[in-house]
Amino acid sequence: MPEEFPLQIDVGTLSAWLEAGEPVTVIDVREQWEWSHVHLPVSRLIPLGSLPTQVDGLPRVGALVILCHHGGRSLQATRFLREIGFDNAVNLVGGIDRWASEVDPSLSRY
């Protein structure tokens, strides 16, 4: 895991971090209905609109990987988190859709 976290990573990088047992927290900023449809078992749901009120519970150690459906909302969330001092916040490019396409095809896509 890098000393300084990049703004964005691809699904292969997240997969490698998880397989290696790196300290990673995955936050899904989609809505409840989207998360109920499909999500990563290691993820924690915090819808984008709720994120500002839940930052106190987020870790500052290890990677804080943010994901959504395709990566737009999660990039917005990542930028917000970085602005308030979470230098470990990282956007997952392509979101859950790319994860399902490239890492775990058993997951449902929508």
Secondary structure, 3 states (H helix, E strand, C coil): CCCCCCCEECHHHHHHHHHCCCCEEEEECCCHHHHHHCCCCCEEECCHHHHHHCHHHCCCCCEEEEECCCCHHHHHHHHHHHHCCCCCEEEECCHHHHHHHHCCCCCCCC
